[in-house]
Amino acid sequence: MNFSLHRLNVPDSESFCMQTANELCNNFNTIFKWELREKIMGLPGLEYARTIVATLHLPLSPEKYYELPRQKFEKSFPSAKLIAGYQM
């Protein structure tokens, strides 16, 4: 069976995630670069938060960093629809 995303309307969540990470890092006078994004791709939540906090030497706990973007995502994505056939 072949699956194609052709003509499927999928929100651009990657740009939103990068923008959110940059906004958070800007609060600490640092930059969230694409190289860090590549490093954390696929990591579970707290593990990616630990990596970000340690790499950028942010003055907050990984748990706090993990919670901050989640609050923003919950405000921005509540109306996002799941892709047809997707099951949680």
C-alpha positions as CSV (number, residue, x, y, z in Angstrom):
1,M,0.0,0.0,0.0
2,N,1.3,3.4,-0.9
3,F,0.6,6.5,1.1
4,S,1.1,10.0,-0.3
5,L,0.7,13.4,1.4
6,H,0.1,14.8,-2.1
7,R,-2.9,17.2,-1.9
8,L,-3.3,16.6,1.8
9,N,-3.7,19.7,3.9
10,V,-1.3,19.4,6.8
11,P,-0.6,22.4,9.0
12,D,3.0,23.7,9.0
13,S,3.7,22.7,12.5
14,E,7.5,22.7,11.9
15,S,7.6,26.4,11.3
16,F,5.4,27.0,14.3
17,C,7.6,24.9,16.5
18,M,10.8,26.7,15.4
19,Q,9.1,30.1,15.9
20,T,8.0,29.1,19.4
21,A,11.4,27.8,20.4
22,N,13.1,30.9,19.1
23,E,10.6,33.1,21.0
24,L,11.4,31.2,24.2
25,C,15.2,31.4,23.6
26,N,15.0,35.1,22.8
27,N,13.7,35.6,26.4
28,F,17.1,34.3,27.5
29,N,19.1,36.2,24.9
30,T,20.1,33.1,23.0
31,I,19.2,31.7,19.5
32,F,17.6,28.3,18.8
33,K,19.4,27.2,15.7
34,W,18.4,24.6,13.1
35,E,21.4,22.4,14.2
36,L,19.8,22.1,17.6
37,R,16.5,21.3,16.1
38,E,18.1,18.5,14.1
39,K,19.7,17.2,17.3
40,I,16.4,17.0,19.2
41,M,14.2,15.6,16.4
42,G,12.6,12.4,17.5
43,L,13.5,12.7,21.2
44,P,10.7,12.3,23.8
45,G,9.5,15.5,25.5
46,L,11.6,15.8,28.6
47,E,14.7,14.4,26.8
48,Y,14.5,17.1,24.1
49,A,13.9,19.7,26.9
50,R,16.9,18.5,28.8
51,T,19.0,18.7,25.6
52,I,17.9,22.3,24.8
53,V,18.4,23.5,28.4
54,A,21.8,21.9,28.6
55,T,23.0,23.0,25.1
56,L,21.9,26.6,25.5
57,H,22.6,26.9,29.2
58,L,19.1,28.2,29.9
59,P,18.4,29.3,33.5
60,L,15.4,27.0,34.0
61,S,14.7,23.4,34.6
62,P,14.0,21.0,31.7
63,E,10.5,20.5,33.1
64,K,9.8,24.2,33.0
65,Y,11.1,24.5,29.5
66,Y,9.0,21.6,28.4
67,E,5.9,23.2,29.9
68,L,6.3,26.7,28.4
69,P,5.9,25.7,24.7
70,R,3.1,23.2,25.6
71,Q,1.0,26.1,26.9
72,K,1.5,28.0,23.6
73,F,0.8,24.9,21.5
74,E,-2.5,24.2,23.4
75,K,-3.6,27.8,22.6
76,S,-2.6,27.6,19.0
77,F,-3.5,24.0,18.0
78,P,-6.9,23.3,19.6
79,S,-8.7,23.5,16.3
80,A,-6.1,21.4,14.4
81,K,-7.8,18.3,12.9
82,L,-6.1,14.9,12.7
83,I,-5.1,13.5,9.4
84,A,-7.8,11.1,8.1
85,G,-6.9,7.6,9.2
86,Y,-4.7,8.7,12.1
87,Q,-5.4,7.0,15.4
88,M,-4.0,7.9,18.8
